[in-house]
Amino acid sequence: MLEDIREKSQGLTAKIILGLIILTFAVAGVGSYSNSVDTSVATVNGEAISQQDFNKAYQAQRSRMAQQFGDMFDTLSNDENYMANFRQGVLDNLINEKLIDQNSEALAIRVSDLRLKETIRQMPEFQVDGAFDNNRYLAIINQAGFFQSSDFRDYLRVEMTRRQLSQALIATEFNLPYQEKLQLALQNQTRDIRFATISAEQFEAGITLTDEEINNYYLANQARFENKEQVKVDYISLDVADIAKDIKVTDEELSRYYQEHLTSFTTPEQRRISHILIEFNEDDADDEAAKAQVQAVVTRLEQGEDFAALAKELSNDTFSGENGGDLEWLEPGVMEESFDEAALALVNVGDISPVITTSFGYHVLTLTDYKVEEVKTFTEVKTELRSQLSHDKAQEKFFTLQQEMARISFEFPDSLEDAAAEVKVAIQTSPWLLRSGNTSPFDDSNVIDAAFSDIVLQDNMNSDLIEVNDSLVLVLRLNTFQAANIKPLSEVEGQIKALLVSQKAIDKAQQTADSLLADFIKGNDISTQLADLNSSFVSKAKVARYSPEVDQSISRAAFVLPHPVNGAVSASTVALSNGALALVEVTAVEVNNAPATPNLAQQQTSQLAQSAYQSFVNSLKVDAKITRKQLSEPVSVY
């Protein structure tokens, strides 16, 4: 097939068409083909929020939710209504951020390059042993998806600008003593309550359903009974770990590798150094005074005084002086050359150096600990070396084989057999795959995109080579596709019946509870009616607002009810999480004079600040022109 395409592409007609295409792009520009299509998901005061920005935010939030809630989120993600609200929440956050950015621009809030640089250098994520490390910085931001340092700086500048605005709002909030007093009274309040629980299940026996009710529910809720589209693929894979199993490494190769990389198995000698620093400046008199002072230090050391005590007393390096002058383990190249030379000349623990001079001043050094050079023997590292060499050889072979696999699966796109035979792997078949919630490696977004791509589903051809990670690649081909469909009524009828019966039973329980409440508020004794319903009042004294003694729905309802005064009944009904109903009465309210918690004022201020910030964002929305577009489930990770 490819040979046929090559032959036809050499003809005169093909060349004329190709020339016209090139000319069109040269004159009109590529942008004219892409800019005419608006892919934004919303606009805020004329500024667009792109589909790409939405997809990034959506995937990031989805990953956070999946990490936090695990399998529970997989269940929630199958609910289309939940995911529609989830997507809308992501868009709302992007709109809020856009409003904040626009307002920051209007207020001329800026973050200088110097402050940005200092912030990056002080971030602990980018530091090694307390100092900024540029290699670590680049590695971490690359891992986070910022492949240019300028991209990360731009991102951080935006975040810091937003934080300036939010902090300006939050820092102005405060709470007043009377607010703290009211909050404390509410927190310490307890209530005497009694409640009776009415089970909804006891009403199910008398409920009958018609075929019309079942059919109407089925037609009105078909989205709940949908089988999502799914695909089963045949695939071939190359895995470095599998290749390494067949790699043979000789003892001669191991020995040669050990000798060539001996430094990797060597821990150099280490010295722990303490020092006493006497500073000086360019003034001659000051220099003479410093010389005299450091000489006095040497004299006192020669007389047997303790080095650590003198460092604490006299050293101008107060930070190390507090620790007896300890500079911990010396790393050559960190200090100046004269300092390193003097330190390396110390051989025995307790040795003291002559006075040395650096740009900081005069130093006296002592060796406080010493570790000799250690070299791991060939026997000690032989197993590790075999694994490393096997992996290295497998990695080289992996790159060669994956190129062959990519080439042959492309040249023979109607089957995986040729590529499988060439790289000597078996053709396997996946389980049924959905667009989310699959097991590894089919949880990778690139694999899912390929499995549901047109080239696999529509053209019935091999996928491109998919790099799952640095050591695993796949090529897919369609095995079976099942389009989304609605389950037949016969399959879900039992589920619908159970749901409708439960719903009607809850409605009947609610009606019964409402009737009992009306009689109870009138002052009638309802104990007999409760007994007929297999229930009775349960009393609880001094129930706190978040008491674990009772169902949270009951305690919430109890603290919403008014205080009982003048013999009036303070009661209501509440639905419980298990489908039952409860009739709740408050019989007394008591406020305890417990002391305030130390951070109550801070908590109140934080709540007020959050409320103020949200009110500010809402006020920006009032005057903003915001347009939203229909959102759909993103299928690609950008």
N, C-alpha and C positions, 0 to 999 in steps of 0.2 A: 504493500500500500504506500509506504513512504517513498519507494523508488518511483512509483507512478506520479506522486506529487512533485518529486524533484524534476522529472522529465517534462511535465506540463508547465512547471514554473520557468522553464528556459525559453518558452516560445515568445514571439514578437508581441502578441496580444497581452500576455501577462506582464511583459516589461513596460508596455505603454500604460497599463492600469497602475502598476507600481509607481511609475514616474508621476502620474497625476496625483496619487495619494501623497507622495513626498512633497510635491509642489504645493498642494493644498495646506499641508501642515506648515510649510515654510512661510507661506503668505499669511495664513490666518492665525497660526500659533496653536499649540496643543491646548492652551487654556480655553479657547473658544469652544472646545468640545466638552470640557468638564464644567466650566463656570456657568453654563446655561441651566444646569440642573441644581436646584436648591435642595440640599440634603440636611438642612438644619432641622432640629427638633423643636426649637422655640426661638423667639426673638424678644429681647428686653430693651426697650427704648431704641429700637433699630439695630441693636447688636445681636448677631446670631449666636446660638449655642449649637455647635455642629454635632452631627451624628457620631463622629469619632470621639468628641469629648464626652458625650453621653455614654457611649459604649465603654470608655475607660472607667468612668465613674461607676457605671453599673457593674462591671466585672470586679472592680475593687471592692465595692460594697457586698456583692454576692460572695466573694471569697472570704471577707470578714465574717459574714453571717454563717457560712458553711463551716468555718473554723470554730466559731463560737458555739453553734448549736448542733453540728454534726448531722447524724441521721434525721433528726427532727426537721432540719431545714430541707433535706431532700424530700420529705413528706410534704412540707408546706409548698415547695416549689412545683409540685404537681397540681396545686390548686390555682387555676387560671385567675380567679378573682384576687387571690392573695398576691400573685405575681404582678397583676395589673396595678394594684396599689403600691407594690414594691417599686415598680418602674416609675410610677408617678412621684413617689417620695424622693427617688434619686433626682428626677427632673426638678422638683421643688427646691432641693438643696443647690442645684446648679443655678437656678434662677436667683436664689438668695445671694449666692456668691457673686453673680454678675451685678446685682444691685449694689452690693457692698463695694465692689471694684469701681463701679461708676461713681459712687458717692465719694470714695477715696480720691479719685481723680479730680472731682469737682472741688474737694477741700484741699487739693494740692498736698496730699500726704505722700511723702517720699521716703525711700530707704536708700541711704548713700552707699556708694561702692565700698567705702572704707568700713562702714558698719557691717555690710554684708560679708566682707572678707573676714573681719574679726569674729563674726558669729560662726562662720564655717570653721575657722581655726580653733574655736573654743568648744565645738561640739564633741562630746566624749566619744561618739561613734567613730570619729575619724582620728583618734589619738592612740598612740602606742607609748606606754610607759609615761603617760601624762603630757606627751608632746604630739603636735599635729604631724601626721604621716601622710604625705601626698599619695603614695601608692595605695594605702588603705582607703583613702578618700575616693580615688578613682575606681577601685574595685567595688566599693559599696554602692556608689551611685550607678555604676554600670549594672550591677545586680538588680538595682531598683528600676532599671529601664531608662536611665539618663545616660545616653552614650556620648554626649558632649558635656563637658563641665559647664558650659554656658547654659545648657538646658536646665541643669540643676540650679544654677544661680538665678535664672529667670523664675523658676518655680518657687524658690525660697524667697525671692524678693516679693512676689505676689502674696505669699503666706504671711510674711512679716508686715506687709502693708495692711493686710486685713486685720492682723493682730493689733496693730497700733490703734486702729479705729475701734475695735471691740474693747480693748483695754481702756481707752479713753472713756467709753460709756460705763464699763463695769466698775472702774476705779472710783467713779463719782457716787456710787450707791452706798448707803449706810442705813442702819436700823436704829430705831429710837427705843428708849427703855420701856415705854408702855407696850410697844410691839413685842418685845422680848417677854414681858410679863404675861401678855395675853397668850403668846405661843406656849409658854411654860404651863399656864393653867390648862390649856387644851391638851397638852402632852400628858400631864399628870392626872387628868380626869379619869375616873372609873364610873362604871354604871352597873346597877343591879338589874338583871334582865331575867326574863323567862321566855321560852320559845317552845313551840310544838312543830314537829316535822311531819309533813303529809307526803307519803310516797305516791308518785304518779303511776307506778307499775300496777297498783291495785285496781286502777281504772281500765287497764288494757283488756281484761277479759270480756267486758261488755261492749267492746267496740267492733263494729262491722264496717267493711269497706265495699264500695261498688267498683265494678270494672271501669266505669267512667272516671272515677276519682284516680284510680291507678294510672289510667291512660293519660289523663290530663296532666298529672304530675310528671310523667315520663316525657311528654311533649314540651312541657314548660322548663324542664331541667336537663335537657339532653347533654349539655356541656359536662354535667357530672358523670355521665355514663360514656364518655368518649375514650376510645383506645387511641393513644397518641401514635403518631407515625413511628415506625421502628424499622431497623434494617439489620440484616445479618450479612457479614462480609467474609469472603475468603481472603487470606492475607499471608504474606511471607515476611519474615523478620530477620534482621541481623542484630545480634547482641554480643558486645565485646566479652561479656562474662562467659557466654557459651563457646566463643572462639578460643578463649584462653584455656578452656578445659582440654583442648586437643594440642596445645602448644607444648613442645618438649624443650626443656632447657638443660644443657649439659653442665656438669660441675666445672668444666674448664671455662665456660662462658660466665658462670657465676663468679669464679675467682677473678677473671679479668675485669668484670664489672666492679667487683669490690675494690681492686687496686686502683682503677681509674676514678673511683668516687670515694676514696678513702676519707676525704675531708668531711663527707656527709655523715660518716660514722664516728667522727672525732669531736669530742667536747673539749675546747681549748682550755688552758689553765685560766683561772679566774682569781682576781684580787679584790678584796673588800677594803676600801680606803676610807679613813677619816682624815679631816684636815682642820687646821686653824688658819683663818684668813685675817690678815691685817691690811686694810685698804689704804691707798694713798691717792693723791692727785698730782697734777703737774707742778704744784708749788714746791720749790726746793725745801723750804722749811718743813712742810708737811711730810715730804719724802724722808727727810732725816729723822723726823719723829717716828714715822712708821718703821724705819729700819731699827731704831732703838727699841721700839716696842716688840718687834718680832725677835730681836736678839734676846730681850728679856724672857720671852716665851721659851726660846731654846735653852737658856740658862736654867730656868725652872724645871724644864723637862730633864735636863742632865742631872739635876739635883734629886730626881726621882718623883716629881709630882705627877699626878694622874693626868694623862692626855685628855680624857673625856671631860674631866672637871675643868681643866684650863680652857677647852673649847667652849664649854658652856659659859664660862666667865668672860673670856676675852675675844672670841671669834666674832668678826663683823658679819659673818654668814650666820645670822641668828637662827635661820630655819634649821640648818644642820647642827648648829651649836646646841640647840635644845636636845639633840640626840647624841651628844658627845662628839659632834663633828662628822657623824656618819654620812657618807655619800653612797652607801650601798656598793654593789658590785661594779667595778670599773669597766666601762665599755670603751676601748680605744677609739679615739677620734671624736669623742664627745667633748672632752676638755682640750685645752691648748697643748701643743706638742711638748713644751717643757714640762707641763704637768704630767702627761702620759709617760714621758721618759723617766721622770723621778719615781713615779708609782711603780713602773715595771722593774725598776732597779731594786725595789724592796723585796727581799727573799724570805725572811723569817717573820712570822707573826710577832708584832711588837717592835719591829725595826722602825726607826724614825729617819726621815729624809733630811738632807740639808735644806736651808731656806731656798725656795725657788720663786721666780718672778713670773707673773702672767699679767695680762691687761687688767685683771681685777685687783691685783695687789700682791703681797708677799704671802706665801703659803708654807706651812710645815705639815708634812704628811706622815701618817703611820699606817702600817698594814695590820688590819684587825682579823682577817680570815683569808685562807688561801685554799684553792682547790686545784689539784694537779690535773694535768691533761689526761683525759680518758679516751681510749680508743676501743670500740666494740670489736671483738674478734670475729673472724669470718664465720666461725661455728655459731656464734650468737645471732648473726643476722642472716644466716643461710636461708632459712625458711622465708623470711621477709623478702630477701633478694629474689628467690625463685618466683614468689607471687608477683613482685614488681616487674621482673623481666618478662614473665608470661603475659602480664597485662600490657606492657609496652609493645611486645611483638604482636599481640592480639589487636592492639589499637592500630598498628601499621597495616595489618592484614584487613582490618575492618574498613579502613578508608579505601583500600583498593577494591574490596568486594562490593562496597556500597556503590561505588561508581559503576561497576559492572551491572549491578542489580538495577540501578537507575536507567542505564543505557538500554539494556535488553528488555526491561518491562515497558520502556517507551517504544522501542522499535517493533516489539511484538505485543501490542496493546490488547489483543483479544484473548489473552491467556496468561496465567502466572507460571505455567509449567516451564517455559524456556528459561525464565529468570531464576526459578527455583532450582532447576538442574544446574545452571551455570555456577551458582554460589553454594550449591549443595545444602539446601535447607528444605524442610517439608512445608507443603501448603496446609495451613490450618484454617479453621472456621471459628469465627467469633460467636459469642452468645448474642441474643437480641440486644441491639443498641438503641437507646433513646438519645435525645439531644443533650441530656444531662443525667447525672447520677449513675454513670457506668463505672465499672471496675478498671483498674490500671491494666494496660496502657490506654484503654479506650476512654478514659476520663480526660485525656489531653485534648485541648480545644482544636489543635491542628488535625488530629485524627478524626474527631467528630465532624469538622468542616469537610474533610475529604470524603468521609463515609456518606454524607448527605449532599455531596456536590453533584452538579449536573453531569460531569464527566463520568461519574460512577453510576448514578441512578438512571440518567436519561440516555447517555451514549454507550453505557455498558462497556466501558473501557477501564484499563488499569489506572489507578490514581498515580499522581506524581510520587516520588520518594518523599516520605514524611520523616523528618528528624524529630523524634520524640525527645531525645536528649543527646548528649555527646557520645553515648555508647549504645543507643538503640534507634534503628530506623525500620520503617514498615512500608510496604506497598499493598494497597487494598484493591479488591475487586468485588463487585456485587454478587452475593449469593441469593438472597431473598429480600424483597422489600414489601412491607405492609403499610399501606397508606392509613392515615387517621380515619377512623370510622366510629359510628355510634353503635354501642352494643344493642342487640335486639332486645325487645321488651321481655321476651321469655327468659332471657338470661339474668335480667335485673329485677324481675317482678317481685321475688321474695325480698330483696333489699328494699324496694319501694314500699311494700306492705309493712315491713317492720318499722320503717321510718315514719310512715303516715300514722300507724297505730300509736307509736311513741309520742308523736306530735299531738294527736288528738287526746291522748291520756294526760299529757301535760296541760293542755287547754282545759280539760275537765277538772284537773286538780287545781288549776288557777281559779276557775269559777267557784269551786267548793271553798277554797281558801278565802276568796273575796267575800263570799256569803258569810262564812264564819267570822271574818273580821268585822263585818257590818253588825252582826249580832253582839260581838264582844265589845265593840265601842259603845253600843247602847246600854251596856251593863249586864247583859244576859250571861248566864253560866253556860259555857259551851263544852264542859268536860265530858258530858255524855256523848255529844256529837264527835268529839275527838276520839273517844274510846271506840266508837263505831268504825272509825277510820284507822284503828290500831295505833293511836297516838295519844300523847298526853303532854302536859307542860313540864319542862325541865327548867329548874331555877339555877342561876349562876350569880354569885355575889362578887362585887368589885372587879368586873371584867374591864381590862385595859383596852385601849384602842386597837392594838395589834396583838391581842392575847392569842396564844396558841391553844387555849382551852376550848374554843368554839370555832366553828366554821367561819372563815373570813367574811363570807357573804353575810352571815348573821351579825357579826360584830360591826361590819360597815353599816348595815341597816340600823343597828341599835344606836350608833353614834350620829346618825342623820336625824333621828326622831327628836322632837322637842322634849324639854324637861316636863315631867308630869306635875301639873299644878292644880290645886283646888279639886282634887279627886278625879280629874279628867283622865281618860285612858289614852296613853301614848303608845300606839301600836301600828304595825304595818305588816305586809307580806313581802317575801323576798324569794327569788328563784335561786336554788343551789346548783352547784356545778354538776351534780349527779342527776339532775332532772327533777329532783324533789322540790317541794315548796315548803316554806317555813313561815309560821305566824310568830312575830317577834313583838314583845312588849318591854318597855323600859319602866321599871318600878321606882328607881331612885337614882340620883346623880350626886357624886361626891368628888370634890376637888382636894387633892393631897398637896400639902405645902412642901414638896420635895425640892431640894436645891437645884439650881440650874446647872446643866452640863457645861463644862468649860468652853466648848466650841459652839454653843447655841447661837450666840450673836453672829459668829462667822458663817454658820449655816444659813441664818436668815438673810444676811447680807448677800450671800451667794445666790440664794433664791430670788431676791429682789433684783440683783444684777442680771440674772438670766431672763427674768421677766422684762426688764428694761430693754435689754438687747433685742428680744423678740418683738417688743412693741416698736422699736426703732425700725426693724426690718419690715414690719407690717405697714408702718407709715410710709416707707419708700415704695411699697407696692401700690398704695392708694394713688399716688401721682404718676405711676409708671405705666407705660403702654406695653403690655405683655401679651404675646400670642403663642399658643401652644399647638402642636401638631399631634396627630395620632401616633402613639408609641406602639412598637411591636417588640417582641423578644429578640434581643441581639443574638446573632448566631456566630459572630466572630470576635476574637479577642485582639484588640489593637495594641 
